[in-house]
């Protein structure tokens, strides 16, 4: 009869010890990779939200809005539509929509057209999305408003510009002039781009 030989208890303990050592070395190095991926994802989502609001405003000859929202995924037909928040805590979530009235950005179910939503609940406590406005026009009105020509203009007629700062617990983390955080920079012409320049980014 051929005898089947398995692992001895000592061999099993050695393998477990090796796995623990490898994990202890490898897992910490994965943390920055995960954090960077999270920031990149949110940056791309913010750029997409601004782009779709601007492009639809131009296409439809209307007003496109992006505003922070604590309930971005609420069902407009379910009695509790998503609403714009009077806050600068964009990490809670945001919505892009066409504003039917053409005035102040304030989503109204049945009248306005919801274009895109971003739910920040999965990122709670992991990052912040805050605005550093060049002239106060984004921070004061808590929204970005694109007119039918694609220009970011507030309901008061002020040109909007500034940087959305996307940060985690590492802060700016300057490395040779480049930040581990990201900025989404919006110009008065309505162009939007990502930046890693430490001089452009301000973390809370």
N, C-alpha and C positions, 0 to 999 in steps of 0.2 A: 504494500500500500504506500502511495506517495503522500508524504506529510505536507500539509499546508502550513506555511509559516507566516505569521502576521507581524505587526509592530510590537515590540516590547514596550512596557510602560516608560522605561528610560528613554527609548528612541522617540516616543510620542512627546515626552516632556521637552526633549531637545528641539524638536520641530516647532512646538508651540513657542518656545523661548525665542527661536530665530524669527518666527513670524512677528512676535511682539516687538522685537528690536527693529526689524525692517519697517514696521508700521509706525513706530515712534520716530523714525528718521524721515520717512516719506510723507506722512500726513501733514506736518507743519508746512512743508514746502508746497502743498496743494492749496493752502488757505489763500495766499495772494492770487493764485491763478483763478480761484473761484470768485474772489472779490473783484478782480479785474473783469472777469466775464460778466458779472452782475452789473457793474457800472457801464460796460459797453452796451449791454442789452437795453438798459434804461435810457442811455444816451440816444441810441437808434430809435427807440420808441418816441422819445420827445421830438426828435427831428421829423419823424414821420407824421406826428400829430400836427406840427406846425405847417409842414408841406401840404398835407391834405386840406387843411383849413384854407390856406392861401390859394391853392390851385382851384378848389371848388368855388371860392369867392369870385375868382376871375372868370371861371367857366360859366357860372350861373348869373354873373352880374349882381352879386349879392354881397353880404357881409359874412365873413368866416371868423369864428371865435375858437379860442382854446382857453379853458379856465380850469383851475384846480377844483376837484370834487371829492367829497368824502364818500359818496355813493355812486361812483361812475357806472357800475354794472346794474343799477336798478332798472327794472323793466318799465319803459315809458307807458306801456298799456296796462300795467298792474296797479296803478293808483299812486305809485311813489316814483315819479320820474327822477333821473339824476339832476342834481342842482349844482350851480357854481358856488363855491365857498368864498367868503370874504376873509381869506387867509393867504399867507405866503407859503404854507406847508404843502407844496405841490407833490411831495412824496406820498400823500394819502391817495392820490389818483388824479386823473384829469380827463376831460372830454373835449372833443372837437365837434363843432356843429355849425350849420348855417343859421344865422340869426334872421328870422323873418321880418322883424320890425326894423332892422337896420340901425337900431340904437345901441343901448348898453347891452353887453354880453350877459345874458341871463336865460338859460335854457328853459323853454316852455314846451311842454309835451303837446303834440298835435299841430303846433305852428312851426317850430324850428325842426331842422333836419339833423339828426344825430349822425355824425360821420365816423367817429373813431373813439374808443374808450381805452383807458389804461387803468388797471386796478393795482393800487399800491399795497394791498393787504399782504401779499406774499413777501414784501420787502420791509415790513414793519420792524423798526428798530435796527435795520441793517444799513440803511443809507438815508440821506436827505437830498431833497431837490428844492433849492431855494434860488431866488432871483436877485441878482445884483444889477439894478437898473441904472443905466447911464444918466437918465434925467428924471427918475422917479415915475415914469409913465406906466411901467409894468407893475411895480410894487403898489402904487396908489390905487389902481383900479382892479388889481388881482386877476387880470386876464390879458390875452393878446387878441387884438381885433384887426382883421385885414379888411380893407375896403375892396370895392369891385376892381380896382386896378392892381391889387396885390400889395398895397402899401400898408404897413402896420401903423394905424392911426387910431387913437383912443376916441371914445364917444365925445370927448371935449375938443377934439381936433388936434391933439398933441401927437407928434411922431413918436412911435415907440421903438426903443432899442435897449439892448442889455444882454446879460449872460445868465443862463440857467446853470447853476452850479450843482453838479451831481457828485456827492461825496459820501465816504463811509468813515469809520472810526480812525482811519489813517490820516484824515485831513488832506491838506494840499500835498504833503509828502514830496516836496521838491527834490528832484534828481537831475542835476545839470540843466535847470531851467524847464524841465518837464514835470508835470504833476501826475500822481497816481489817480487823482480825481479827474473829472472831465467837465468841460464847459460846453454848452450849446449857445453859440453866439449869434444874435439876431441884429442885423443892421437896419437903418432907417429905410433902406430900399426893400426890405423884406427877405433878403437872402439869409439863409441859415446854414451854419457849419459847426462841426465839432472842433474843439481845441483842447490841447493838453498843456498849453503855455501856463506856467505857474503864475505869471504876472497878470493873467486874465481871470484867474479862478479865486474865489473867496469861499471858504468853508465855514460853517457856523461853529 
